[in-house]
Amino acid sequence: MSTIKESDLPGIGKKFQVNARSGDQMVIVVHDDGRREIHHFDNDDPEESISMVTLDDTEARQVAGILGGMTYMPKALESVEVAFDSMIFEWFKVESCCRARGKTIGEMHIRKKTGATIIAIIKKDEKIINPGPEQYITEGATLVVFGDRKQIKALKDLIRQGSF
């Protein structure tokens, strides 16, 4: 799971450390004068900065809009949202901390408890389309789920914590 740690830098501004699910680490420093520095670190040596970009306030807000999807929505996402209105597809990786590991979809009563549907399970060597209630949820698998945002949040909570 990705984490973001925030800390004050007295006389400078704020620092945000982002540890992505991919293992990538990034540090964003927001200076009191509006400048932003983005540092990307080596996965193998978290103390070694690979690159750094400095943006002024206007540039940072433009990049934030791009990353947040405000200026361009990929065609695939655009068509999904149009076709299904408030319903969305989401890809969710089952991590080692998930309590649902080793249990079946039926055992977890996923659809009944959350309203969301698992429409596919993607593993390294196998793709299961429309999995049945007997299908096991395994660590490392990616679940393709469908529902509204509230249902998908409930499904993630159920998979991670065993309840929501």
OpenMM code with the backbone's topology and positions (N, CA, C; nanometers):
from openmm import Vec3, app, unit

residues = "MET SER THR ILE LYS GLU SER ASP LEU PRO GLY ILE GLY LYS LYS PHE GLN VAL ASN ALA ARG SER GLY ASP GLN MET VAL ILE VAL VAL HIS ASP ASP GLY ARG ARG GLU ILE HIS HIS PHE ASP ASN ASP ASP PRO GLU GLU SER ILE SER MET VAL THR LEU ASP ASP THR GLU ALA ARG GLN VAL ALA GLY ILE LEU GLY GLY MET THR TYR MET PRO LYS ALA LEU GLU SER VAL GLU VAL ALA PHE ASP SER MET ILE PHE GLU TRP PHE LYS VAL GLU SER CYS CYS ARG ALA ARG GLY LYS THR ILE GLY GLU MET HIS ILE ARG LYS LYS THR GLY ALA THR ILE ILE ALA ILE ILE LYS LYS ASP GLU LYS ILE ILE ASN PRO GLY PRO GLU GLN TYR ILE THR GLU GLY ALA THR LEU VAL VAL PHE GLY ASP ARG LYS GLN ILE LYS ALA LEU LYS ASP LEU ILE ARG GLN GLY SER PHE".split()
positions = [
    Vec3(0.0846, -0.1163, 0.0000),
    Vec3(0.0000, 0.0000, 0.0000),
    Vec3(0.0899, 0.1236, 0.0000),
    Vec3(0.0512, 0.2255, -0.0775),
    Vec3(0.1321, 0.3469, -0.0796),
    Vec3(0.1081, 0.4270, 0.0476),
    Vec3(0.2130, 0.4986, 0.0910),
    Vec3(0.2019, 0.5821, 0.2100),
    Vec3(0.2571, 0.7201, 0.1793),
    Vec3(0.2040, 0.8186, 0.2487),
    Vec3(0.2528, 0.9546, 0.2363),
    Vec3(0.2789, 1.0062, 0.3773),
    Vec3(0.4030, 1.0506, 0.3993),
    Vec3(0.4393, 1.1085, 0.5289),
    Vec3(0.4633, 1.2571, 0.5085),
    Vec3(0.4087, 1.3360, 0.5979),
    Vec3(0.4204, 1.4815, 0.5901),
    Vec3(0.5010, 1.5310, 0.7086),
    Vec3(0.5919, 1.6254, 0.6842),
    Vec3(0.6676, 1.6851, 0.7944),
    Vec3(0.6972, 1.8312, 0.7647),
    Vec3(0.7059, 1.9092, 0.8720),
    Vec3(0.7387, 2.0510, 0.8593),
    Vec3(0.8878, 2.0683, 0.8407),
    Vec3(0.9253, 2.1645, 0.7598),
    Vec3(1.0647, 2.2040, 0.7425),
    Vec3(1.0714, 2.3510, 0.7845),
    Vec3(1.0999, 2.3776, 0.9123),
    Vec3(1.0974, 2.5154, 0.9622),
    Vec3(1.1838, 2.6087, 0.8769),
    Vec3(1.1246, 2.7208, 0.8385),
    Vec3(1.1948, 2.8194, 0.7579),
    Vec3(1.2002, 2.7852, 0.6098),
    Vec3(1.1524, 2.6657, 0.5730),
    Vec3(1.1563, 2.6225, 0.4333),
    Vec3(1.0150, 2.5986, 0.3813),
    Vec3(0.9382, 2.5135, 0.4510),
    Vec3(0.8038, 2.4787, 0.4068),
    Vec3(0.7614, 2.3437, 0.4595),
    Vec3(0.7109, 2.2585, 0.3720),
    Vec3(0.6659, 2.1236, 0.4095),
    Vec3(0.7296, 2.0203, 0.3180),
    Vec3(0.7483, 1.9008, 0.3738),
    Vec3(0.8046, 1.7886, 0.2988),
    Vec3(0.7022, 1.6759, 0.2990),
    Vec3(0.6816, 1.6166, 0.1807),
    Vec3(0.5915, 1.5027, 0.1665),
    Vec3(0.6720, 1.3877, 0.1077),
    Vec3(0.6794, 1.2771, 0.1798),
    Vec3(0.7499, 1.1581, 0.1312),
    Vec3(0.6455, 1.0583, 0.0850),
    Vec3(0.6533, 1.0187, -0.0430),
    Vec3(0.5568, 0.9273, -0.1026),
    Vec3(0.6271, 0.7950, -0.1303),
    Vec3(0.5784, 0.6891, -0.0678),
    Vec3(0.6277, 0.5536, -0.0939),
    Vec3(0.5183, 0.4821, -0.1718),
    Vec3(0.5403, 0.4644, -0.3017),
    Vec3(0.4391, 0.4056, -0.3890),
    Vec3(0.4364, 0.2537, -0.3755),
    Vec3(0.3227, 0.1944, -0.4135),
    Vec3(0.3089, 0.0483, -0.4115),
    Vec3(0.4153, -0.0187, -0.4964),
    Vec3(0.4605, 0.0496, -0.6009),
    Vec3(0.5603, -0.0058, -0.6920),
    Vec3(0.6973, -0.0165, -0.6274),
    Vec3(0.7154, 0.0487, -0.5110),
    Vec3(0.8453, 0.0511, -0.4460),
    Vec3(0.9185, 0.1823, -0.4703),
    Vec3(0.8674, 0.2622, -0.5630),
    Vec3(0.9293, 0.3916, -0.5900),
    Vec3(0.9093, 0.4847, -0.4710),
    Vec3(1.0109, 0.5700, -0.4502),
    Vec3(1.0017, 0.6690, -0.3439),
    Vec3(1.0235, 0.8067, -0.4047),
    Vec3(0.9395, 0.9008, -0.3619),
    Vec3(0.9471, 1.0368, -0.4123),
    Vec3(0.9312, 1.1308, -0.2927),
    Vec3(1.0057, 1.2409, -0.2955),
    Vec3(0.9915, 1.3432, -0.1929),
    Vec3(0.9535, 1.4725, -0.2630),
    Vec3(0.8489, 1.5365, -0.2122),
    Vec3(0.8040, 1.6650, -0.2655),
    Vec3(0.8229, 1.7679, -0.1551),
    Vec3(0.8995, 1.8729, -0.1856),
    Vec3(0.9197, 1.9816, -0.0904),
    Vec3(0.8437, 2.1023, -0.1437),
    Vec3(0.7487, 2.1524, -0.0619),
    Vec3(0.6730, 2.2714, -0.0977),
    Vec3(0.7338, 2.3859, -0.0168),
    Vec3(0.8037, 2.4758, -0.0866),
    Vec3(0.8703, 2.5881, -0.0211),
    Vec3(0.7683, 2.6963, 0.0126),
    Vec3(0.7969, 2.7733, 0.1179),
    Vec3(0.7090, 2.8828, 0.1585),
    Vec3(0.6919, 2.9865, 0.0483),
    Vec3(0.7890, 2.9975, -0.0441),
    Vec3(0.7784, 3.0956, -0.1528),
    Vec3(0.7000, 3.0420, -0.2729),
    Vec3(0.6453, 2.9185, -0.2628),
    Vec3(0.5630, 2.8617, -0.3697),
    Vec3(0.6349, 2.7626, -0.4591),
    Vec3(0.7670, 2.7588, -0.4566),
    Vec3(0.8406, 2.6617, -0.5384),
    Vec3(0.8142, 2.5201, -0.4877),
    Vec3(0.8212, 2.4245, -0.5799),
    Vec3(0.8110, 2.2833, -0.5443),
    Vec3(0.9320, 2.2112, -0.5997),
    Vec3(0.9878, 2.1228, -0.5195),
    Vec3(1.0957, 2.0347, -0.5652),
    Vec3(1.0428, 1.8922, -0.5575),
    Vec3(1.0661, 1.8185, -0.6638),
    Vec3(1.0267, 1.6780, -0.6662),
    Vec3(1.1539, 1.5961, -0.6818),
    Vec3(1.1798, 1.5087, -0.5857),
    Vec3(1.2981, 1.4229, -0.5864),
    Vec3(1.2529, 1.2786, -0.6031),
    Vec3(1.3157, 1.2059, -0.6938),
    Vec3(1.2877, 1.0642, -0.7159),
    Vec3(1.4094, 0.9863, -0.6685),
    Vec3(1.3866, 0.8813, -0.5886),
    Vec3(1.4961, 0.8068, -0.5285),
    Vec3(1.5105, 0.6678, -0.5883),
    Vec3(1.6319, 0.6160, -0.5823),
    Vec3(1.6661, 0.4822, -0.6304),
    Vec3(1.5998, 0.3781, -0.5406),
    Vec3(1.5312, 0.2799, -0.6004),
    Vec3(1.4657, 0.1732, -0.5225),
    Vec3(1.5654, 0.0943, -0.4396),
    Vec3(1.6837, 0.0701, -0.4958),
    Vec3(1.7836, -0.0119, -0.4261),
    Vec3(1.8593, 0.0669, -0.3192),
    Vec3(1.8653, 0.1987, -0.3320),
    Vec3(1.9346, 0.2837, -0.2355),
    Vec3(1.8480, 0.4055, -0.2069),
    Vec3(1.7580, 0.3947, -0.1075),
    Vec3(1.6624, 0.5016, -0.0813),
    Vec3(1.7261, 0.6346, -0.0401),
    Vec3(1.8565, 0.6373, -0.0178),
    Vec3(1.9255, 0.7613, 0.0161),
    Vec3(1.9772, 0.8318, -0.1086),
    Vec3(1.9758, 0.7620, -0.2233),
    Vec3(2.0331, 0.8133, -0.3478),
    Vec3(1.9249, 0.8723, -0.4377),
    Vec3(1.9302, 1.0054, -0.4576),
    Vec3(1.8354, 1.0739, -0.5445),
    Vec3(1.8731, 1.0495, -0.6903),
    Vec3(1.7771, 1.0013, -0.7702),
    Vec3(1.8001, 0.9754, -0.9122),
    Vec3(1.7829, 1.1035, -0.9918),
    Vec3(1.6785, 1.1810, -0.9562),
    Vec3(1.6505, 1.3023, -1.0311),
    Vec3(1.5754, 1.4019, -0.9442),
    Vec3(1.5772, 1.5284, -0.9903),
    Vec3(1.5059, 1.6334, -0.9200),
    Vec3(1.4500, 1.7318, -1.0222),
    Vec3(1.3274, 1.7784, -0.9969),
    Vec3(1.2632, 1.8784, -1.0816),
    Vec3(1.2173, 1.9912, -0.9896),
    Vec3(1.2407, 2.1161, -1.0316),
    Vec3(1.1928, 2.2319, -0.9565),
    Vec3(1.0858, 2.3006, -1.0400),
    Vec3(0.9705, 2.3284, -0.9768),
    Vec3(0.8581, 2.3943, -1.0449),
    Vec3(0.8182, 2.5185, -0.9668),
    Vec3(0.7764, 2.6238, -1.0391),
    Vec3(0.7185, 2.7368, -0.9670),
    Vec3(0.5726, 2.7025, -0.9360),
    Vec3(0.5044, 2.7908, -0.8645),
    Vec3(0.3679, 2.7620, -0.8198),
    Vec3(0.2741, 2.7334, -0.9365),
    Vec3(0.2801, 2.8146, -1.0411),
    Vec3(0.1917, 2.7964, -1.1569),
    Vec3(0.2179, 2.6635, -1.2262),
    Vec3(0.3459, 2.6316, -1.2469),
    Vec3(0.3808, 2.5039, -1.3110),
    Vec3(0.3335, 2.3861, -1.2266),
    Vec3(0.3525, 2.3952, -1.0949),
    Vec3(0.3115, 2.2866, -1.0051),
    Vec3(0.1609, 2.2628, -1.0130),
    Vec3(0.0831, 2.3692, -1.0194),
    Vec3(-0.0622, 2.3548, -1.0292),
    Vec3(-0.1033, 2.2962, -1.1645),
    Vec3(-0.0307, 2.3317, -1.2707),
    Vec3(-0.0592, 2.2743, -1.4023),
    Vec3(-0.0297, 2.1246, -1.4025),
    Vec3(0.0841, 2.0859, -1.3442),
    Vec3(0.1203, 1.9436, -1.3376),
    Vec3(0.0196, 1.8678, -1.2504),
    Vec3(-0.0235, 1.9287, -1.1401),
    Vec3(-0.1228, 1.8640, -1.0536),
    Vec3(-0.2518, 1.8384, -1.1305),
    Vec3(-0.2921, 1.9332, -1.2132),
    Vec3(-0.4120, 1.9152, -1.2954),
    Vec3(-0.3967, 1.8019, -1.3948),
    Vec3(-0.2788, 1.7928, -1.4544),
    Vec3(-0.2524, 1.6838, -1.5494),
    Vec3(-0.2570, 1.5494, -1.4778),
    Vec3(-0.1864, 1.5378, -1.3646),
    Vec3(-0.1832, 1.4110, -1.2902),
    Vec3(-0.3208, 1.3736, -1.2370),
    Vec3(-0.3978, 1.4741, -1.1967),
    Vec3(-0.5311, 1.4487, -1.1419),
    Vec3(-0.6372, 1.4221, -1.2468),
    Vec3(-0.6001, 1.4295, -1.3748),
    Vec3(-0.6945, 1.3995, -1.4814),
    Vec3(-0.7861, 1.5147, -1.5177),
    Vec3(-0.7498, 1.6359, -1.4777),
    Vec3(-0.8366, 1.7502, -1.5063),
    Vec3(-0.8216, 1.8003, -1.6495),
    Vec3(-0.7081, 1.7746, -1.7132),
    Vec3(-0.6873, 1.8250, -1.8484),
    Vec3(-0.7036, 1.7177, -1.9548),
    Vec3(-0.6907, 1.5921, -1.9166),
    Vec3(-0.7043, 1.4836, -2.0138),
    Vec3(-0.7461, 1.3567, -1.9409),
    Vec3(-0.8486, 1.2927, -1.9931),
    Vec3(-0.8908, 1.1641, -1.9397),
    Vec3(-0.8646, 1.0599, -2.0479),
    Vec3(-0.7867, 0.9550, -2.0151),
    Vec3(-0.7615, 0.8524, -2.1163),
    Vec3(-0.8920, 0.8020, -2.1766),
    Vec3(-0.8896, 0.7742, -2.3063),
    Vec3(-1.0114, 0.7337, -2.3793),
    Vec3(-1.0808, 0.6155, -2.3127),
    Vec3(-1.0039, 0.5178, -2.2661),
    Vec3(-1.0644, 0.3997, -2.2044),
    Vec3(-1.1451, 0.4395, -2.0813),
    Vec3(-1.0895, 0.5276, -1.9970),
    Vec3(-1.1612, 0.5708, -1.8772),
    Vec3(-1.2815, 0.6565, -1.9131),
    Vec3(-1.2654, 0.7406, -2.0141),
    Vec3(-1.3735, 0.8272, -2.0575),
    Vec3(-1.4937, 0.7448, -2.1014),
    Vec3(-1.4706, 0.6422, -2.1814),
    Vec3(-1.5811, 0.5610, -2.2310),
    Vec3(-1.6441, 0.4781, -2.1204),
    Vec3(-1.5648, 0.4320, -2.0247),
    Vec3(-1.6196, 0.3557, -1.9127),
    Vec3(-1.7107, 0.4443, -1.8298),
    Vec3(-1.6676, 0.5672, -1.7998),
    Vec3(-1.7499, 0.6551, -1.7178),
    Vec3(-1.8774, 0.6957, -1.7897),
    Vec3(-1.8692, 0.7177, -1.9180),
    Vec3(-1.9883, 0.7546, -1.9935),
    Vec3(-2.0854, 0.6369, -1.9977),
    Vec3(-2.0344, 0.5204, -2.0246),
    Vec3(-2.1196, 0.4030, -2.0398),
    Vec3(-2.1863, 0.3621, -1.9084),
    Vec3(-2.1180, 0.3808, -1.7973),
    Vec3(-2.1683, 0.3291, -1.6707),
    Vec3(-2.2027, 0.4365, -1.5687),
    Vec3(-2.1983, 0.5644, -1.6113),
    Vec3(-2.2340, 0.6766, -1.5258),
    Vec3(-2.1515, 0.6756, -1.3971),
    Vec3(-2.2103, 0.6396, -1.2830),
    Vec3(-2.1377, 0.6445, -1.1559),
    Vec3(-2.0674, 0.5134, -1.1234),
    Vec3(-2.0822, 0.4134, -1.2073),
    Vec3(-2.0177, 0.2842, -1.1849),
    Vec3(-1.8766, 0.2885, -1.2434),
    Vec3(-1.7837, 0.2225, -1.1762),
    Vec3(-1.6451, 0.2236, -1.2228),
    Vec3(-1.5845, 0.0843, -1.2151),
    Vec3(-1.4811, 0.0653, -1.2955),
    Vec3(-1.3955, -0.0518, -1.2866),
    Vec3(-1.2725, -0.0092, -1.2082),
    Vec3(-1.2208, -0.0974, -1.1256),
    Vec3(-1.0957, -0.0671, -1.0570),
    Vec3(-1.0135, -0.1939, -1.0461),
    Vec3(-0.8817, -0.1777, -1.0525),
    Vec3(-0.7879, -0.2881, -1.0372),
    Vec3(-0.7336, -0.2782, -0.8962),
    Vec3(-0.7369, -0.3892, -0.8217),
    Vec3(-0.6981, -0.3899, -0.6810),
    Vec3(-0.6055, -0.5080, -0.6554),
    Vec3(-0.4821, -0.4804, -0.6113),
    Vec3(-0.3847, -0.5869, -0.5861),
    Vec3(-0.4003, -0.6402, -0.4444),
    Vec3(-0.4044, -0.7717, -0.4301),
    Vec3(-0.4155, -0.8371, -0.2996),
    Vec3(-0.2745, -0.8448, -0.2405),
    Vec3(-0.2518, -0.7712, -0.1335),
    Vec3(-0.1203, -0.7651, -0.0709),
    Vec3(-0.1113, -0.8624, 0.0456),
    Vec3(0.0095, -0.8813, 0.0974),
    Vec3(0.0329, -0.9782, 0.2040),
    Vec3(-0.0439, -0.9463, 0.3317),
    Vec3(-0.0781, -0.8185, 0.3523),
    Vec3(-0.1483, -0.7788, 0.4742),
    Vec3(-0.2995, -0.8032, 0.4671),
    Vec3(-0.3500, -0.8426, 0.3519),
    Vec3(-0.4945, -0.8601, 0.3339),
    Vec3(-0.5448, -0.9845, 0.4072),
    Vec3(-0.6484, -0.9670, 0.4861),
    Vec3(-0.7041, -1.0780, 0.5642),
    Vec3(-0.7823, -1.1791, 0.4802),
    Vec3(-0.8217, -1.1400, 0.3592),
    Vec3(-0.9004, -1.2299, 0.2747),
    Vec3(-0.8132, -1.3324, 0.2023),
    Vec3(-0.6809, -1.3189, 0.2114),
    Vec3(-0.5923, -1.4154, 0.1446),
    Vec3(-0.6269, -1.5578, 0.1874),
    Vec3(-0.6374, -1.6461, 0.0896),
    Vec3(-0.6641, -1.7862, 0.1194),
    Vec3(-0.8110, -1.8192, 0.1409),
    Vec3(-0.8973, -1.7201, 0.1302),
    Vec3(-1.0412, -1.7437, 0.1447),
    Vec3(-1.1057, -1.7341, 0.0076),
    Vec3(-1.2246, -1.7911, -0.0047),
    Vec3(-1.2945, -1.7859, -0.1330),
    Vec3(-1.3840, -1.6615, -0.1387),
    Vec3(-1.4227, -1.6269, -0.2600),
    Vec3(-1.5141, -1.5149, -0.2808),
    Vec3(-1.6447, -1.5409, -0.2064),
    Vec3(-1.6941, -1.6654, -0.2146),
    Vec3(-1.8184, -1.7028, -0.1467),
    Vec3(-1.8062, -1.6964, 0.0043),
    Vec3(-1.6935, -1.7431, 0.0562),
    Vec3(-1.6682, -1.7409, 0.1998),
    Vec3(-1.6728, -1.5979, 0.2552),
    Vec3(-1.6233, -1.5031, 0.1756),
    Vec3(-1.6189, -1.3628, 0.2169),
    Vec3(-1.7523, -1.2917, 0.1928),
    Vec3(-1.8443, -1.3559, 0.1177),
    Vec3(-1.9747, -1.2956, 0.0859),
    Vec3(-1.9564, -1.1553, 0.0265),
    Vec3(-1.8622, -1.1459, -0.0658),
    Vec3(-1.8213, -1.0161, -0.1191),
    Vec3(-1.9368, -0.9387, -0.1809),
    Vec3(-2.0084, -0.9987, -0.2725),
    Vec3(-2.1151, -0.9242, -0.3410),
    Vec3(-2.2288, -0.8892, -0.2453),
    Vec3(-2.2640, -0.9848, -0.1594),
    Vec3(-2.3735, -0.9632, -0.0641),
    Vec3(-2.3388, -0.8514, 0.0354),
    Vec3(-2.2137, -0.8493, 0.0843),
    Vec3(-2.1745, -0.7509, 0.1855),
    Vec3(-2.1420, -0.6139, 0.1270),
    Vec3(-2.0915, -0.6091, 0.0027),
    Vec3(-2.0426, -0.4818, -0.0515),
    Vec3(-2.1241, -0.4281, -0.1685),
    Vec3(-2.1893, -0.5173, -0.2433),
    Vec3(-2.2582, -0.4756, -0.3649),
    Vec3(-2.1677, -0.4703, -0.4867),
    Vec3(-2.0370, -0.4766, -0.4656),
    Vec3(-1.9398, -0.4755, -0.5761),
    Vec3(-1.9206, -0.6172, -0.6282),
    Vec3(-1.8732, -0.6263, -0.7514),
    Vec3(-1.8531, -0.7559, -0.8147),
    Vec3(-1.7080, -0.7707, -0.8589),
    Vec3(-1.6501, -0.8871, -0.8319),
    Vec3(-1.5179, -0.9191, -0.8868),
    Vec3(-1.5438, -0.9800, -1.0234),
    Vec3(-1.5007, -0.9108, -1.1290),
    Vec3(-1.5282, -0.9604, -1.2641),
    Vec3(-1.4107, -1.0371, -1.3240),
    Vec3(-1.2927, -1.0244, -1.2628),
    Vec3(-1.1772, -1.1014, -1.3097),
    Vec3(-1.0718, -1.1056, -1.2001),
    Vec3(-0.9916, -1.2104, -1.2040),
    Vec3(-0.8751, -1.2228, -1.1166),
    Vec3(-0.7564, -1.2489, -1.2076),
    Vec3(-0.6557, -1.1640, -1.1959),
    Vec3(-0.5374, -1.1778, -1.2805),
    Vec3(-0.4202, -1.2180, -1.1929),
    Vec3(-0.3633, -1.3342, -1.2263),
    Vec3(-0.2455, -1.3838, -1.1558),
    Vec3(-0.1312, -1.3888, -1.2569),
    Vec3(-0.0111, -1.4144, -1.2089),
    Vec3(0.1051, -1.4191, -1.2979),
    Vec3(0.0845, -1.5105, -1.4175),
    Vec3(0.0326, -1.6277, -1.3910),
    Vec3(0.0234, -1.7303, -1.4947),
    Vec3(-0.1197, -1.7660, -1.5340),
    Vec3(-0.2167, -1.6845, -1.4893),
    Vec3(-0.3564, -1.7224, -1.5121),
    Vec3(-0.4476, -1.5999, -1.5067),
    Vec3(-0.5483, -1.5991, -1.5941),
    Vec3(-0.6523, -1.4958, -1.5909),
    Vec3(-0.7857, -1.5664, -1.5764),
    Vec3(-0.8580, -1.5316, -1.4721),
    Vec3(-0.9877, -1.5931, -1.4457),
    Vec3(-1.0948, -1.4872, -1.4690),
    Vec3(-1.1730, -1.5070, -1.5734),
    Vec3(-1.2806, -1.4144, -1.6060),
    Vec3(-1.4085, -1.4637, -1.5395),
    Vec3(-1.4838, -1.3726, -1.4786),
    Vec3(-1.6082, -1.4044, -1.4108),
    Vec3(-1.5904, -1.5168, -1.3082),
    Vec3(-1.5041, -1.4951, -1.2079),
    Vec3(-1.4780, -1.6002, -1.1090),
    Vec3(-1.6017, -1.6330, -1.0265),
    Vec3(-1.6163, -1.7589, -0.9943),
    Vec3(-1.7286, -1.8047, -0.9135),
    Vec3(-1.6992, -1.7938, -0.7654),
    Vec3(-1.7979, -1.8288, -0.6823),
    Vec3(-1.7819, -1.8169, -0.5373),
    Vec3(-1.6762, -1.9108, -0.4801),
    Vec3(-1.6387, -2.0139, -0.5545),
    Vec3(-1.5384, -2.1097, -0.5068),
    Vec3(-1.3952, -2.0626, -0.5319),
    Vec3(-1.3791, -1.9508, -0.6047),
    Vec3(-1.2467, -1.9005, -0.6409),
    Vec3(-1.1761, -1.8404, -0.5199),
    Vec3(-1.0504, -1.8810, -0.4984),
    Vec3(-0.9717, -1.8309, -0.3863),
    Vec3(-0.9106, -1.6947, -0.4173),
    Vec3(-0.8996, -1.6132, -0.3134),
    Vec3(-0.8329, -1.4832, -0.3216),
    Vec3(-0.6900, -1.5067, -0.2745),
    Vec3(-0.5949, -1.4840, -0.3645),
    Vec3(-0.4557, -1.5157, -0.3321),
    Vec3(-0.3684, -1.3910, -0.3342),
    Vec3(-0.2654, -1.3938, -0.2509),
    Vec3(-0.1698, -1.2836, -0.2446),
    Vec3(-0.1038, -1.2627, -0.3806),
    Vec3(-0.0904, -1.1368, -0.4197),
    Vec3(-0.0265, -1.1037, -0.5458),
    Vec3(-0.1228, -1.0967, -0.6631),
    Vec3(-0.2426, -1.1519, -0.6461),
    Vec3(-0.3417, -1.1478, -0.7538),
    Vec3(-0.3972, -1.0055, -0.7648),
    Vec3(-0.4364, -0.9690, -0.8847),
    Vec3(-0.5034, -0.8413, -0.9072),
    Vec3(-0.6500, -0.8697, -0.9340),
    Vec3(-0.7357, -0.8071, -0.8547),
    Vec3(-0.8794, -0.8228, -0.8714),
    Vec3(-0.9306, -0.7085, -0.9580),
    Vec3(-1.0079, -0.7405, -1.0601),
    Vec3(-1.0749, -0.6385, -1.1389),
    Vec3(-1.2167, -0.6335, -1.0845),
    Vec3(-1.2531, -0.5184, -1.0267),
    Vec3(-1.3811, -0.5075, -0.9581),
    Vec3(-1.4680, -0.4015, -1.0246),
    Vec3(-1.5987, -0.4156, -1.0061),
    Vec3(-1.6948, -0.3254, -1.0674),
    Vec3(-1.8002, -0.2879, -0.9645),
    Vec3(-1.8297, -0.1586, -0.9572),
    Vec3(-1.9325, -0.1094, -0.8666),
    Vec3(-1.9248, 0.0413, -0.8591),
    Vec3(-2.0037, 0.0998, -0.7681),
    Vec3(-1.9884, 0.2440, -0.7489),
    Vec3(-1.8757, 0.2654, -0.6474),
    Vec3(-1.8359, 0.3891, -0.6278),
    Vec3(-1.7193, 0.4182, -0.5421),
    Vec3(-1.7385, 0.3657, -0.3998),
    Vec3(-1.8581, 0.3797, -0.3456),
    Vec3(-1.8863, 0.3333, -0.2090),
    Vec3(-1.8748, 0.1806, -0.2012),
    Vec3(-1.9272, 0.1109, -0.3016),
    Vec3(-1.9202, -0.0353, -0.3037),
    Vec3(-1.7756, -0.0833, -0.3158),
    Vec3(-1.6984, -0.0173, -0.4008),
    Vec3(-1.5588, -0.0581, -0.4196),
    Vec3(-1.4778, -0.0320, -0.2931),
    Vec3(-1.5040, 0.0802, -0.2253),
    Vec3(-1.4355, 0.1064, -0.0986),
    Vec3(-1.4693, -0.0035, 0.0023),
    Vec3(-1.5964, -0.0428, 0.0084),
    Vec3(-1.6382, -0.1489, 0.1004),
    Vec3(-1.5698, -0.2808, 0.0650),
    Vec3(-1.5585, -0.3109, -0.0647),
    Vec3(-1.4904, -0.4337, -0.1081),
    Vec3(-1.3437, -0.4316, -0.0656),
    Vec3(-1.2748, -0.3201, -0.0871),
    Vec3(-1.1337, -0.3094, -0.0479),
    Vec3(-1.1177, -0.3280, 0.1027),
    Vec3(-1.2065, -0.2638, 0.1800),
    Vec3(-1.2009, -0.2788, 0.3250),
    Vec3(-1.2230, -0.4232, 0.3671),
    Vec3(-1.3176, -0.4899, 0.3016),
    Vec3(-1.3455, -0.6301, 0.3325),
    Vec3(-1.2258, -0.7185, 0.2995),
    Vec3(-1.1632, -0.6967, 0.1847),
    Vec3(-1.0465, -0.7761, 0.1456),
    Vec3(-0.9291, -0.7488, 0.2410),
    Vec3(-0.9049, -0.6219, 0.2722),
    Vec3(-0.7902, -0.5864, 0.3566),
    Vec3(-0.8110, -0.6273, 0.5026),
    Vec3(-0.9275, -0.5956, 0.5583),
    Vec3(-0.9468, -0.6075, 0.7029),
    Vec3(-1.0375, -0.7232, 0.7433),
    Vec3(-1.1056, -0.7830, 0.6484),
    Vec3(-1.1999, -0.8897, 0.6819),
    Vec3(-1.3361, -0.8344, 0.7188),
    Vec3(-1.3471, -0.7016, 0.7265),
    Vec3(-1.4753, -0.6365, 0.7562),
    Vec3(-1.4687, -0.4949, 0.7033),
    Vec3(-1.5810, -0.4270, 0.7057),
    Vec3(-1.5837, -0.2857, 0.6649),
    Vec3(-1.6776, -0.2073, 0.7503),
] * unit.nanometer
topology = app.Topology()
chain = topology.addChain("A")
for resn in residues:
    res = topology.addResidue(resn, chain)
    for name in ("N", "CA", "C"):
        topology.addAtom(name, app.Element.getBySymbol(name[0]), res)
